[in-house]
Amino acid sequence: MILRSLRLRSVRAHADTKLALTPGINLLYGPNGAGKTNILEAVHYLCLSKSFLTGVDRYVLRRGERFFEIEGEFTGTLRREVKIRIAFAVREGKRVFVNGAPLERLADIVGLVPVVIFAPCDQSLTLGGPEGRRKFLNSMLSQARPAHLEDLINYRRALRQRNGYLADNRGRQIDNGMIAPLNAILARLGGRIIALRAAFLEKFSQELKRAWNRLSEAIEEPVIVYQGSIPETSYASPTEAEEALKEALERVTERDREQGRSTVGPHRDELVFKLDGREVRRFASTGQHRSFAIALKLAQYYYLDSRMEEKPLLLLDDVFDSLDPKRTDVILDWLKDDTTGQSLLTAADAERLRMHVMQWGNPNQCIHVHCGEVSLGPPEV
């Protein structure tokens, strides 16, 4: 998909900003704090109905405001024109409109405009805890398979119910008539989630190897291991995973009652990244961590591009600030590739920016951002 126009009203640094964008590379430049990342955040909202920086919508409000609005017009190969509007008010909450019609469920927007975000926080994929890796996996699968997102939503709802029951009954006898139906629901939904994750990772591993080979001259083999709550032999089908998860839930019910929460299921599972059999989080060098995080995002683009009807939109937030020249060249070459879709890229470092602009032979469009206002034109070189 190509984002043709964008409007932000009362979004962080932006009072009322309008932008016309072009296919190819759109370079947003300006000092730190000018509002460049806010523009990427707004685009991310249009694609997934949420920010990549915060899970709290009101934090996106411009200071002193109680309402924000984001609008975008997209064109694609199959959908000629799609207009998306996100509106949030402190009292009314968030609403999503597609071509003027309100969506009954916010989740229905996911997958309409596929998106991949490169950001400084990507380092947490290899250095942080398992929650960030699960979010990465869930986001990718939800964009490619709407039914998976539905399963995730329903699983989380059932999980909250089970956790609530366990917390309310700590120190008491568990009523099997209450817990058994919840176990059955979690097992059915969780089994589907686990089986899909396992099948997906087999395919995604090939995309990861392709991305790693593009980034690194080393011959290490990147591997992703899914560490689940049930035996690996149960991943073969949703039915087998459901039965194994149901048994696991029943087995740990007493422990869960004591802790007041559910301790097995896909919400507790882990992705382990390895290079030549060694865990990246524990043994990788700083350079390997950076390369692996970038490879994951490249692989995400490859995967979505091969399975979605429209090319993913690329958002790159200050990616060059932490990259060495070799990795910078790889990303630039990739962005210039005719097979890569539209990208929005932010940069603040003027010296590095001049080098990049000359190397590109100029982006398709340069946009200067300063104090929440935008103007067209390249940086001085």
HELIX and SHEET records of a PDB file:
HELIX    1   1 LYS A   36  LEU A   48  1                                  13    
HELIX    2   2 ASP A   57  VAL A   60  5                                   4    
HELIX    3   3 LEU A  106  ILE A  109  5                                   4    
HELIX    4   4 PRO A  120  GLN A  123  5                                   4    
HELIX    5   5 SER A  124  LEU A  127  1                                   4    
HELIX    6   6 PRO A  130  ALA A  144  1                                  15    
HELIX    7   7 PRO A  146  ASP A  168  1                                  23    
HELIX    8   8 ASN A  176  LEU A  215  1                                  40    
HELIX    9   9 GLU A  232  SER A  234  5                                   3    
HELIX   10  10 PRO A  238  ARG A  251  1                                  14    
HELIX   11  11 THR A  253  GLN A  259  1                                   7    
HELIX   12  12 VAL A  280  PHE A  283  1                                   4    
HELIX   13  13 THR A  286  ARG A  307  1                                  22    
HELIX   14  14 VAL A  319  SER A  322  5                                   4    
HELIX   15  15 PRO A  325  LYS A  336  1                                  12    
HELIX   16  16 ALA A  350  TRP A  360  1                                  11    
SHEET    1   A 6 HIS A  14  ALA A  20  0                                        
SHEET    2   A 6 ILE A   2  VAL A  11 -1                                        
SHEET    3   A 6 PHE A  67  THR A  75 -1                                        
SHEET    4   A 6 VAL A  82  ALA A  89 -1                                        
SHEET    5   A 6 GLY A  93  VAL A  98 -1                                        
SHEET    6   A 6 ALA A 101  PRO A 102 -1                                        
SHEET    1   B 6 VAL A 115  PHE A 118  0                                        
SHEET    2   B 6 LEU A 313  ASP A 317  1                                        
SHEET    3   B 6 SER A 343  ALA A 347  1                                        
SHEET    4   B 6 ILE A  25  TYR A  29  1                                        
SHEET    5   B 6 GLN A 365  HIS A 370  1                                        
SHEET    6   B 6 GLU A 373  LEU A 376 -1                                        
SHEET    1   C 3 PRO A 222  GLN A 227  0                                        
SHEET    2   C 3 GLU A 270  LEU A 275 -1                                        
SHEET    3   C 3 ARG A 278  GLU A 279 -1                                        
END                                                                             
